[in-house]
Amino acid sequence: MSVPAIPDPRQLSIHDFTYELPAERIAPEPLPDRDQSRLLYYQGGTIHDQQFQDLPSLLPPSTLLVFNDTKVVRARLFAQKPTGGIVELFCLEPVAPHRAIEPAMQQTGSCVWKCLVGNGKRWKSGPVQLEFAVQGQSATLTAERVEHGEGYALIRFSWEPATLPFAEVLRAAGHLPLPPYLNRADTDVDAVRYQTVYAAHEGAVAAPTAGLHFSEAVLAELRARHISSARVTLHVGAGTFQPVKAAQMAEHPMHGEPISVTAATLRQLLAHLPAPIIPVGTTSLRTLESLYWLGAYLAQHPNTPVWHVRQWQPYEAATEVSAAEALTALLHHLEANGVEELHATTQLLIAPGYQFRLVRGLVTNFHQPESTLLLLVAALVGPTWRQLYEHALTHNYRFLSYGDSSLLLP
């Protein structure tokens, strides 16, 4: 079946995707209980006000709910200069000796990371240090700037005891990177509540916040109602907070993020087609749709796989590859090579004009004005996004990372 060409969203202006968000509507703290948040339920063109605990009863019975099981790392480090001043280092992504996040987190002794640097102008030269404790033993982290980039620096970290993996260094010495709009230090409450209850793979520097509402009780209710679930991993990068400054979206560089999906999850996705596949959060959605584009390319070029989805790839050419064919191509490639997990990167930008290949709905929070996340919601629900957000504002919903949730079934 031929798929018609779709409109090109590169000509969109981000200024057409704005709304007035009063500061008092941004949730500064999580609610006492995860699942006590409100849920805006949009289905069949109608808006309903619900509680998040109602979610299991609102999902279509044959739904496959897809979670992003990434885990937020304590990526902010506050080191001291010899003169006593403090330098903030925000670890963005590993550079050496590993670029892949999971081996980088297990690296011992030393490593190089791309970082944002706070108070960097006062850090002229030489190393900075941070004293911390691991299991009651004193430890030291030393950071040295080895290269400047535009808006970032490459930092060589070394530590004693050198036998510690870098993940353990960050757990003991670092701070959670809360969203900048919260404008406060992280607390012991955040250490628990800025992680999903199913977080498993360390590597994100921002939480997949749509999942923060799920409690063990809600997960149990989903199982009781025979709602199937699957896991994918997208390590959320700091680029998720990157503002769109370009006049047209064609000039906005979308950040890239690593994804990994097991062969077992690919089999689940295939088995559920064409039943509803509903992601929890924009990161899960981007992962699922990226799988389609990886598989569609592989189906057409079986001998030359490319494990990266480009920002504008879906808008450059129509494809006749079905969702089932794309997933099958990925699964067959993994099986032929004796591999149990797919690893790739994605820069996929989903905006109005995008044609969804796997996804039928979305569980998500309320996003910032003029953000790529709001563009994604507008792509899914169409111009109705404005009506949904106006309803949420006039009915006292809480916004952004610690805010309320929505179930969108367009």
Protein Blocks (a to p, Z undefined) as FASTA:
>chain_A
ZZdddddfklpcfklmgcdddfklpcfbdcfblklpccdddeehiacdddfklmmmmpcf
kbccdddfbdcddfbccdddfkopacddddfbdfbfcfbfklmmmpghiacdddddehkl
mmmgdcddddddeehiacddddddfbdcehiacdddddddfkbcfklmmmmmmccdddfk
lopacdfklmmmmpcfkbfbghiabdcfklmmpcfklmmmmmmnopacddddddddfklm
pccfbfbfklpccddddddddfklmmmmmmmpccdcddehjklmmmmmmmmmmmmmmmmm
mmlccfbdcfklmmmpccfbdfklmmmmmmmmmmmnopabdcdddfbdcdehiacfkbgb
dcdddddehifklmmmmmmnommlmmmmmmmmmnopaehjllccddddZZ
